Amino acid sequence: MTALRVLSAGPGVTVQDRGRPGWLGYGLSRGGAADALALAEGAALLGQSGDLAALEMAGFGGTFEAEADMVIALTGAPMRAAAAGARLRWNATHHLRAGQRLVIGAAEAGVYGYLHLAGGIAVPEVMGSRAAHLTAGLGAPVAAGDRLPVGEGRAARAGLGLDPADRFHGGRLRIVASAQTALFSPAERARFEATGFTRDARGNRQGVRLTHDGAPFRAEGQLSILSEIIVPGDVQMTGEGTPYVLLPECQTMGGYPRIGTVVPDDLAVVAQAGPGARLGFRFVGLDEALADWRRARAGEAARLAAAIRPLVRDPAEMADLLSHQLIGGVTAGDDLGEEE
């Protein structure tokens, strides 16, 4: 089986897929990619299943070498990438030739970038997933010397791109009520919605801390709250009254009061918000959130497929060909020998 060799890797590079649903009762959170939409975008670009594993790069990529010809896709937080000395476009597919090196640098926006291989990364499955869950001791960070096997897949096409949904600069998040929302007074909930938060520098795949100006947020009887099940998206208020948004590798039990839960489709905005990014919240009803989620899932594959386009347009397929400037810079030729 061919593979992608790892020559160097940043400290936050791991193999991720959609995670491990169904293990919450055993004390294991789902895990999986911090930005699930980036997985779907890569799968759409390569024309393959969204269940396949990819490489998640937190803040910085690394240097990789192809053992054989392969097609890759780059999605998620844009990072500076190059192969054979040429800059590679993000949110696009590219050929990597046998022996060619791919160099991926720091994120230029957002946090988590993704490297997808046609056929997926075929490391062994553990408990039904290939995703590393470092908090639980499943898997390990990718490191120099690793060999990432490439799975069998359909032939993918290089030279395709898409324009991703902008989720790399913060934004306003939808949040639904949790079992403890009522412990926060109506005035506190209104203040929470009206407050602008800043993504703190402290954060990882377990969650991110938010800071704000003004008084801390308090829940009634918060010191007597018993530990209970928590899930990614829950917004806990720490003892100092600061919100902490849980992400895929969060713990499964907690005793801090939760003011609500970020809807799944907005969780990538939290994960991709770099330090200093501004975030806000607005409460929505559970029925509205579920309807939006079902609508998004039903049309996601078709929407992504429709957004994919060739990076170099075929003139034969350009209905607006005559509207383009095709001869700019043409001269009579008598100035070509002149010195500038």
MIBA-363172 format. One record per residue (C-alpha): z, y, x; residue in three letters. Coordinates in nm, 4 decimals. Example, Ala and Ser with C-alpha at 12.3 -4.5 7.8 and 13.67 -1.06 7.14 Angstrom:
+----------+----------+----------+------+
!       pz !       py !       px ! type !
+----------+----------+----------+------+
!   0.7800 !  -0.4500 !   1.2300 !  ALA !
!   0.7140 !  -0.1060 !   1.3670 !  SER !
+----------+----------+----------+------+
//
This chain:
+----------+----------+----------+------+
!       pz !       py !       px ! type !
+----------+----------+----------+------+
!   0.0000 !   0.0000 !   0.0000 !  MET !
!  -0.0971 !   0.3397 !   0.1375 !  THR !
!   0.1593 !   0.6156 !   0.1712 !  ALA !
!   0.2368 !   0.9756 !   0.2493 !  LEU !
!   0.4384 !   1.0058 !   0.5697 !  ARG !
!   0.7191 !   1.2593 !   0.5952 !  VAL !
!   0.7165 !   1.4424 !   0.9285 !  LEU !
!   0.9796 !   1.6970 !   0.8249 !  SER !
!   1.1512 !   1.7939 !   0.5013 !  ALA !
!   1.3788 !   2.0656 !   0.3703 !  GLY !
!   1.7359 !   1.9744 !   0.2754 !  PRO !
!   1.6645 !   1.9658 !  -0.0985 !  GLY !
!   1.3589 !   1.7379 !  -0.1131 !  VAL !
!   1.3975 !   1.4339 !  -0.3408 !  THR !
!   1.1846 !   1.1946 !  -0.5441 !  VAL !
!   1.2156 !   1.2752 !  -0.9155 !  GLN !
!   1.0747 !   1.1584 !  -1.2466 !  ASP !
!   1.1983 !   1.2038 !  -1.6033 !  ARG !
!   1.5352 !   1.0522 !  -1.5204 !  GLY !
!   1.7553 !   0.7841 !  -1.6773 !  ARG !
!   1.8242 !   0.8370 !  -2.0473 !  PRO !
!   2.0693 !   0.6031 !  -2.2142 !  GLY !
!   2.3382 !   0.5806 !  -1.9466 !  TRP !
!   2.5637 !   0.8648 !  -2.0624 !  LEU !
!   2.8168 !   0.6221 !  -2.2070 !  GLY !
!   2.8530 !   0.4662 !  -1.8639 !  TYR !
!   2.9251 !   0.7986 !  -1.6963 !  GLY !
!   2.5758 !   0.8699 !  -1.5649 !  LEU !
!   2.3876 !   1.1821 !  -1.6685 !  SER !
!   2.0130 !   1.1623 !  -1.7171 !  ARG !
!   1.9143 !   1.3370 !  -1.3944 !  GLY !
!   1.5417 !   1.3670 !  -1.3273 !  GLY !
!   1.3314 !   1.6696 !  -1.2467 !  ALA !
!   1.4984 !   2.0089 !  -1.2758 !  ALA !
!   1.1716 !   2.1424 !  -1.4216 !  ASP !
!   1.0347 !   1.8777 !  -1.6574 !  ALA !
!   0.7367 !   2.0970 !  -1.7468 !  LEU !
!   0.6244 !   2.0915 !  -1.3831 !  ALA !
!   0.6092 !   1.7102 !  -1.4035 !  LEU !
!   0.3920 !   1.7329 !  -1.7135 !  ALA !
!   0.1640 !   1.9911 !  -1.5501 !  GLU !
!   0.1118 !   1.7712 !  -1.2454 !  GLY !
!   0.0390 !   1.4674 !  -1.4605 !  ALA !
!  -0.2150 !   1.6646 !  -1.6629 !  ALA !
!  -0.3903 !   1.7952 !  -1.3508 !  LEU !
!  -0.4206 !   1.4420 !  -1.2098 !  LEU !
!  -0.4989 !   1.2788 !  -1.5443 !  GLY !
!  -0.2094 !   1.0338 !  -1.5257 !  GLN !
!   0.1128 !   0.9400 !  -1.7013 !  SER !
!   0.3966 !   1.1892 !  -1.7072 !  GLY !
!   0.6360 !   0.9025 !  -1.6304 !  ASP !
!   0.5241 !   0.8831 !  -1.2667 !  LEU !
!   0.7478 !   1.0139 !  -0.9898 !  ALA !
!   0.6756 !   1.3215 !  -0.7794 !  ALA !
!   0.8414 !   1.5016 !  -0.4911 !  LEU !
!   1.0796 !   1.7797 !  -0.5934 !  GLU !
!   1.1321 !   2.0495 !  -0.3288 !  MET !
!   1.4287 !   2.2819 !  -0.3715 !  ALA !
!   1.3434 !   2.6105 !  -0.2035 !  GLY !
!   1.1473 !   2.4612 !   0.0857 !  PHE !
!   0.8976 !   2.1800 !   0.1336 !  GLY !
!   0.8136 !   2.0154 !   0.4638 !  GLY !
!   0.5293 !   1.8615 !   0.6633 !  THR !
!   0.3545 !   1.5488 !   0.5399 !  PHE !
!   0.0669 !   1.3315 !   0.6655 !  GLU !
!  -0.1733 !   1.1236 !   0.4571 !  ALA !
!  -0.2274 !   0.7630 !   0.5679 !  GLU !
!  -0.5476 !   0.7482 !   0.3630 !  ALA !
!  -0.7637 !   0.9772 !   0.1530 !  ASP !
!  -0.5704 !   1.0895 !  -0.1541 !  MET !
!  -0.5642 !   1.3561 !  -0.4232 !  VAL !
!  -0.2527 !   1.5668 !  -0.4723 !  ILE !
!  -0.1340 !   1.8320 !  -0.7160 !  ALA !
!   0.1071 !   2.1197 !  -0.6569 !  LEU !
!   0.3125 !   2.2608 !  -0.9467 !  THR !
!   0.6409 !   2.4320 !  -1.0260 !  GLY !
!   0.7746 !   2.7171 !  -0.8144 !  ALA !
!   0.4832 !   2.8428 !  -0.6002 !  PRO !
!   0.5263 !   2.7734 !  -0.2300 !  MET !
!   0.3084 !   2.8536 !   0.0668 !  ARG !
!   0.0991 !   2.5421 !   0.1343 !  ALA !
!  -0.1791 !   2.4638 !   0.3803 !  ALA !
!  -0.3850 !   2.1667 !   0.4978 !  ALA !
!  -0.6203 !   2.1629 !   0.7970 !  ALA !
!  -0.5314 !   2.5272 !   0.8531 !  GLY !
!  -0.6532 !   2.6377 !   0.5089 !  ALA !
!  -0.4239 !   2.7864 !   0.2449 !  ARG !
!  -0.3981 !   2.5674 !  -0.0661 !  LEU !
!  -0.3823 !   2.7097 !  -0.4136 !  ARG !
!  -0.0712 !   2.6278 !  -0.6152 !  TRP !
!  -0.0980 !   2.4779 !  -0.9661 !  ASN !
!  -0.4090 !   2.2927 !  -0.8555 !  ALA !
!  -0.5393 !   1.9598 !  -0.7224 !  THR !
!  -0.6615 !   1.9052 !  -0.3665 !  HIS !
!  -0.8044 !   1.6338 !  -0.1409 !  HIS !
!  -0.5947 !   1.5196 !   0.1525 !  LEU !
!  -0.8007 !   1.3270 !   0.4062 !  ARG !
!  -0.6627 !   1.0357 !   0.6089 !  ALA !
!  -0.4621 !   1.1748 !   0.8988 !  GLY !
!  -0.4561 !   1.5250 !   0.7529 !  GLN !
!  -0.1279 !   1.7140 !   0.7482 !  ARG !
!   0.0062 !   1.9071 !   0.4530 !  LEU !
!   0.2515 !   2.1859 !   0.5324 !  VAL !
!   0.4606 !   2.3329 !   0.2497 !  ILE !
!   0.6876 !   2.6275 !   0.3245 !  GLY !
!   0.9385 !   2.8330 !   0.1301 !  ALA !
!   0.9240 !   2.9163 !  -0.2400 !  ALA !
!   0.7597 !   3.2519 !  -0.3111 !  GLU !
!   0.9088 !   3.2636 !  -0.6622 !  ALA !
!   1.1420 !   3.0318 !  -0.8464 !  GLY !
!   1.3301 !   2.7430 !  -0.6867 !  VAL !
!   1.1787 !   2.3979 !  -0.7470 !  TYR !
!   0.8244 !   2.3140 !  -0.6369 !  GLY !
!   0.6587 !   1.9759 !  -0.6942 !  TYR !
!   0.4155 !   1.7655 !  -0.4927 !  LEU !
!   0.2383 !   1.5021 !  -0.7017 !  HIS !
!   0.0268 !   1.2141 !  -0.5715 !  LEU !
!  -0.2525 !   1.0507 !  -0.7704 !  ALA !
!  -0.0891 !   0.7203 !  -0.8631 !  GLY !
!   0.2632 !   0.8606 !  -0.8310 !  GLY !
!   0.5295 !   0.7955 !  -0.5695 !  ILE !
!   0.6050 !   0.4234 !  -0.5968 !  ALA !
!   0.9506 !   0.3952 !  -0.4442 !  VAL !
!   1.1557 !   0.1107 !  -0.5999 !  PRO !
!   1.3067 !   0.1684 !  -0.9435 !  GLU !
!   1.6845 !   0.1689 !  -0.9821 !  VAL !
!   1.8224 !   0.1412 !  -1.3360 !  MET !
!   1.4811 !   0.2107 !  -1.4823 !  GLY !
!   1.3952 !   0.5215 !  -1.2795 !  SER !
!   1.2737 !   0.6242 !  -0.9359 !  ARG !
!   1.4648 !   0.9529 !  -0.9491 !  ALA !
!   1.7260 !   1.0294 !  -0.6867 !  ALA !
!   2.0613 !   1.1154 !  -0.8464 !  HIS !
!   2.2608 !   1.2281 !  -0.5472 !  LEU !
!   2.5771 !   1.3054 !  -0.7447 !  THR !
!   2.5909 !   0.9405 !  -0.8541 !  ALA !
!   2.4889 !   0.8046 !  -0.5140 !  GLY !
!   2.1486 !   0.6823 !  -0.6325 !  LEU !
!   1.8763 !   0.7418 !  -0.3762 !  GLY !
!   1.8866 !   0.9904 !  -0.0918 !  ALA !
!   1.7164 !   1.3119 !   0.0137 !  PRO !
!   1.3721 !   1.2629 !   0.1647 !  VAL !
!   1.3864 !   1.2934 !   0.5440 !  ALA !
!   1.1610 !   1.2880 !   0.8489 !  ALA !
!   1.0355 !   0.9365 !   0.9157 !  GLY !
!   1.0270 !   0.8338 !   0.5488 !  ASP !
!   0.7149 !   0.6708 !   0.4109 !  ARG !
!   0.6418 !   0.7485 !   0.0448 !  LEU !
!   0.4255 !   0.4691 !  -0.1024 !  PRO !
!   0.1438 !   0.5742 !  -0.3342 !  VAL !
!   0.1083 !   0.3836 !  -0.6607 !  GLY !
!  -0.2107 !   0.2530 !  -0.8132 !  GLU !
!  -0.3789 !   0.5007 !  -1.0442 !  GLY !
!  -0.7043 !   0.6224 !  -1.1845 !  ARG !
!  -0.9325 !   0.8261 !  -0.9631 !  ALA !
!  -0.8219 !   1.1875 !  -0.9787 !  ALA !
!  -1.0364 !   1.4939 !  -0.9310 !  ARG !
!  -0.9692 !   1.7653 !  -0.6752 !  ALA !
!  -1.0550 !   2.1291 !  -0.7417 !  GLY !
!  -0.8818 !   2.1629 !  -1.0788 !  LEU !
!  -0.6270 !   2.4292 !  -1.1657 !  GLY !
!  -0.4223 !   2.5699 !  -1.4504 !  LEU !
!  -0.2212 !   2.8819 !  -1.5259 !  ASP !
!   0.1412 !   2.7743 !  -1.5749 !  PRO !
!   0.3901 !   2.9143 !  -1.8211 !  ALA !
!   0.5840 !   3.1873 !  -1.6389 !  ASP !
!   0.9375 !   3.0583 !  -1.5938 !  ARG !
!   1.0139 !   3.1733 !  -1.2413 !  PHE !
!   1.1687 !   3.5165 !  -1.2944 !  HIS !
!   1.4457 !   3.4626 !  -1.5494 !  GLY !
!   1.4214 !   3.5545 !  -1.9174 !  GLY !
!   1.5952 !   3.5195 !  -2.2523 !  ARG !
!   1.7096 !   3.1688 !  -2.3425 !  LEU !
!   1.7533 !   3.0074 !  -2.6818 !  ARG !
!   2.0961 !   2.8532 !  -2.7319 !  ILE !
!   2.2350 !   2.6427 !  -3.0165 !  VAL !
!   2.5975 !   2.6187 !  -3.1246 !  ALA !
!   2.8094 !   2.3416 !  -2.9744 !  SER !
!   3.1243 !   2.1737 !  -3.1009 !  ALA !
!   3.3305 !   2.4516 !  -2.9411 !  GLN !
!   3.1260 !   2.7604 !  -3.0276 !  THR !
!   3.3671 !   2.8417 !  -3.3103 !  ALA !
!   3.6484 !   2.8797 !  -3.0541 !  LEU !
!   3.4768 !   3.2015 !  -2.9456 !  PHE !
!   3.5290 !   3.4850 !  -3.1929 !  SER !
!   3.2246 !   3.6425 !  -3.3643 !  PRO !
!   3.2798 !   3.9499 !  -3.1473 !  ALA !
!   3.2748 !   3.7389 !  -2.8292 !  GLU !
!   2.9575 !   3.5586 !  -2.9382 !  ARG !
!   2.7892 !   3.8899 !  -3.0186 !  ALA !
!   2.8928 !   4.0294 !  -2.6802 !  ARG !
!   2.7600 !   3.7155 !  -2.5119 !  PHE !
!   2.4182 !   3.7673 !  -2.6748 !  GLU !
!   2.4154 !   4.1356 !  -2.5807 !  ALA !
!   2.5101 !   4.0770 !  -2.2155 !  THR !
!   2.2620 !   4.0590 !  -1.9290 !  GLY !
!   2.3528 !   3.7935 !  -1.6712 !  PHE !
!   2.2501 !   3.7505 !  -1.3093 !  THR !
!   2.1874 !   3.4133 !  -1.1504 !  ARG !
!   2.4492 !   3.3691 !  -0.8794 !  ASP !
!   2.3575 !   3.2351 !  -0.5348 !  ALA !
!   2.5808 !   2.9353 !  -0.6036 !  ARG !
!   2.3947 !   2.6593 !  -0.7822 !  GLY !
!   2.2301 !   2.3196 !  -0.7433 !  ASN !
!   2.0943 !   2.0358 !  -0.9547 !  ARG !
!   2.4319 !   2.0082 !  -1.1280 !  GLN !
!   2.4256 !   2.3631 !  -1.2614 !  GLY !
!   2.4125 !   2.7335 !  -1.1870 !  VAL !
!   2.6746 !   3.0049 !  -1.2109 !  ARG !
!   2.5947 !   3.3344 !  -1.3842 !  LEU !
!   2.7633 !   3.6673 !  -1.3197 !  THR !
!   2.7890 !   3.9739 !  -1.5423 !  HIS !
!   2.9472 !   4.3150 !  -1.5705 !  ASP !
!   3.2320 !   4.3567 !  -1.8109 !  GLY !
!   3.5258 !   4.1544 !  -1.9325 !  ALA !
!   3.5371 !   3.7741 !  -1.8982 !  PRO !
!   3.4579 !   3.5615 !  -2.2024 !  PHE !
!   3.7518 !   3.3882 !  -2.3658 !  ARG !
!   3.7881 !   3.1078 !  -2.6193 !  ALA !
!   4.0889 !   3.0582 !  -2.8439 !  GLU !
!   4.3174 !   2.7784 !  -2.7264 !  GLY !
!   4.0981 !   2.7054 !  -2.4256 !  GLN !
!   4.3922 !   2.5728 !  -2.2222 !  LEU !
!   4.4469 !   2.2905 !  -2.4711 !  SER !
!   4.0855 !   2.1665 !  -2.4820 !  ILE !
!   4.0570 !   1.7964 !  -2.3970 !  LEU !
!   3.7821 !   1.6707 !  -2.1687 !  SER !
!   3.4846 !   1.5353 !  -2.3643 !  GLU !
!   3.1181 !   1.4501 !  -2.3237 !  ILE !
!   2.8961 !   1.7253 !  -2.1859 !  ILE !
!   2.5184 !   1.7305 !  -2.1361 !  VAL !
!   2.2555 !   1.9323 !  -1.9456 !  PRO !
!   2.2089 !   2.2718 !  -2.1082 !  GLY !
!   2.5746 !   2.3130 !  -2.2026 !  ASP !
!   2.7076 !   2.6592 !  -2.1154 !  VAL !
!   3.0654 !   2.6209 !  -1.9993 !  GLN !
!   3.3038 !   2.9113 !  -1.9535 !  MET !
!   3.5062 !   2.8576 !  -1.6395 !  THR !
!   3.8741 !   2.9525 !  -1.6199 !  GLY !
!   3.7731 !   3.3004 !  -1.5020 !  GLU !
!   3.5507 !   3.3496 !  -1.8087 !  GLY !
!   3.2187 !   3.3156 !  -1.6259 !  THR !
!   2.9325 !   3.1084 !  -1.7744 !  PRO !
!   2.8056 !   2.8042 !  -1.5884 !  TYR !
!   2.4845 !   2.6411 !  -1.7187 !  VAL !
!   2.4688 !   2.2664 !  -1.6602 !  LEU !
!   2.1518 !   2.1078 !  -1.5189 !  LEU !
!   2.0174 !   1.7472 !  -1.5031 !  PRO !
!   2.2670 !   1.6080 !  -1.2489 !  GLU !
!   2.5761 !   1.7476 !  -1.4201 !  CYS !
!   2.8919 !   1.5460 !  -1.4719 !  GLN !
!   2.9309 !   1.3668 !  -1.8051 !  THR !
!   3.2805 !   1.4874 !  -1.8997 !  MET !
!   3.4330 !   1.8344 !  -1.8937 !  GLY !
!   3.7202 !   2.0373 !  -2.0315 !  GLY !
!   3.5936 !   2.3941 !  -2.0070 !  TYR !
!   3.5030 !   2.5528 !  -2.3421 !  PRO !
!   3.1319 !   2.5546 !  -2.4215 !  ARG !
!   2.9893 !   2.8536 !  -2.6024 !  ILE !
!   2.6655 !   2.6690 !  -2.6765 !  GLY !
!   2.3793 !   2.4608 !  -2.5370 !  THR !
!   2.0479 !   2.5876 !  -2.4002 !  VAL !
!   1.7562 !   2.4182 !  -2.5773 !  VAL !
!   1.5723 !   2.1664 !  -2.3527 !  PRO !
!   1.2472 !   2.3625 !  -2.3312 !  ASP !
!   1.4288 !   2.6685 !  -2.1935 !  ASP !
!   1.6344 !   2.4813 !  -1.9363 !  LEU !
!   1.3562 !   2.5049 !  -1.6762 !  ALA !
!   1.3912 !   2.8846 !  -1.6900 !  VAL !
!   1.7520 !   2.8471 !  -1.5767 !  VAL !
!   1.6663 !   2.5958 !  -1.3034 !  ALA !
!   1.3780 !   2.8088 !  -1.1726 !  GLN !
!   1.5688 !   3.1373 !  -1.1787 !  ALA !
!   1.6241 !   3.2383 !  -0.8183 !  GLY !
!   1.9426 !   3.4145 !  -0.7043 !  PRO !
!   1.9502 !   3.7613 !  -0.8572 !  GLY !
!   1.7197 !   3.6765 !  -1.1491 !  ALA !
!   1.8220 !   3.8191 !  -1.4860 !  ARG !
!   1.8994 !   3.5893 !  -1.7791 !  LEU !
!   2.0057 !   3.6465 !  -2.1378 !  GLY !
!   2.0862 !   3.4320 !  -2.4417 !  PHE !
!   2.0164 !   3.4354 !  -2.8144 !  ARG !
!   2.1582 !   3.1936 !  -3.0693 !  PHE !
!   1.9128 !   3.0001 !  -3.2857 !  VAL !
!   1.9803 !   2.7505 !  -3.5620 !  GLY !
!   1.9678 !   2.3788 !  -3.4876 !  LEU !
!   1.6891 !   2.3230 !  -3.7440 !  ASP !
!   1.4780 !   2.5943 !  -3.5804 !  GLU !
!   1.5382 !   2.4520 !  -3.2339 !  ALA !
!   1.4475 !   2.0984 !  -3.3432 !  LEU !
!   1.1312 !   2.2184 !  -3.5176 !  ALA !
!   1.0253 !   2.4095 !  -3.2056 !  ASP !
!   1.0971 !   2.1063 !  -2.9861 !  TRP !
!   0.8953 !   1.8690 !  -3.2064 !  ARG !
!   0.6077 !   2.1163 !  -3.2228 !  ARG !
!   0.6053 !   2.1552 !  -2.8457 !  ALA !
!   0.6155 !   1.7802 !  -2.7818 !  ARG !
!   0.3393 !   1.7089 !  -3.0319 !  ALA !
!   0.0988 !   1.9549 !  -2.8726 !  GLY !
!   0.2056 !   1.9511 !  -2.5072 !  GLU !
!  -0.0518 !   1.7057 !  -2.3719 !  ALA !
!  -0.3409 !   1.8680 !  -2.5575 !  ALA !
!  -0.2277 !   2.2179 !  -2.4600 !  ARG !
!  -0.2052 !   2.1311 !  -2.0912 !  LEU !
!  -0.5367 !   1.9463 !  -2.0958 !  ALA !
!  -0.7050 !   2.2476 !  -2.2544 !  ALA !
!  -0.5604 !   2.4784 !  -1.9872 !  ALA !
!  -0.7136 !   2.2848 !  -1.6957 !  ILE !
!  -1.0311 !   2.4280 !  -1.5465 !  ARG !
!  -1.2417 !   2.3855 !  -1.2328 !  PRO !
!  -1.1417 !   2.6231 !  -0.9549 !  LEU !
!  -1.5111 !   2.6710 !  -0.8713 !  VAL !
!  -1.7175 !   2.7258 !  -1.1836 !  ARG !
!  -2.0492 !   2.5490 !  -1.2301 !  ASP !
!  -2.3189 !   2.8169 !  -1.2993 !  PRO !
!  -2.4892 !   2.5775 !  -1.5405 !  ALA !
!  -2.1778 !   2.5839 !  -1.7586 !  GLU !
!  -2.1212 !   2.9617 !  -1.7474 !  MET !
!  -2.2257 !   3.1084 !  -2.0807 !  ALA !
!  -2.1437 !   3.4556 !  -1.9426 !  ASP !
!  -2.3394 !   3.4103 !  -1.6178 !  LEU !
!  -2.5523 !   3.7246 !  -1.6628 !  LEU !
!  -2.2423 !   3.9398 !  -1.7032 !  SER !
!  -2.1349 !   3.8702 !  -1.3420 !  HIS !
!  -2.2340 !   4.0742 !  -1.0365 !  GLN !
!  -2.4420 !   3.8208 !  -0.8449 !  LEU !
!  -2.6198 !   4.0335 !  -0.5798 !  ILE !
!  -2.3521 !   4.2735 !  -0.4594 !  GLY !
!  -2.4000 !   4.3597 !  -0.0940 !  GLY !
!  -2.7747 !   4.2808 !  -0.0798 !  VAL !
!  -2.9673 !   4.5195 !   0.1484 !  THR !
!  -3.3228 !   4.5713 !   0.2657 !  ALA !
!  -3.2216 !   4.4164 !   0.5969 !  GLY !
!  -3.3053 !   4.7150 !   0.8189 !  ASP !
!  -2.9332 !   4.7852 !   0.8766 !  ASP !
!  -2.8349 !   4.4419 !   0.9999 !  LEU !
!  -2.8822 !   4.5280 !   1.3659 !  GLY !
!  -2.6838 !   4.8490 !   1.3510 !  GLU !
!  -2.3436 !   4.8605 !   1.5159 !  GLU !
!  -2.0470 !   4.9533 !   1.2981 !  GLU !
+----------+----------+----------+------+
//
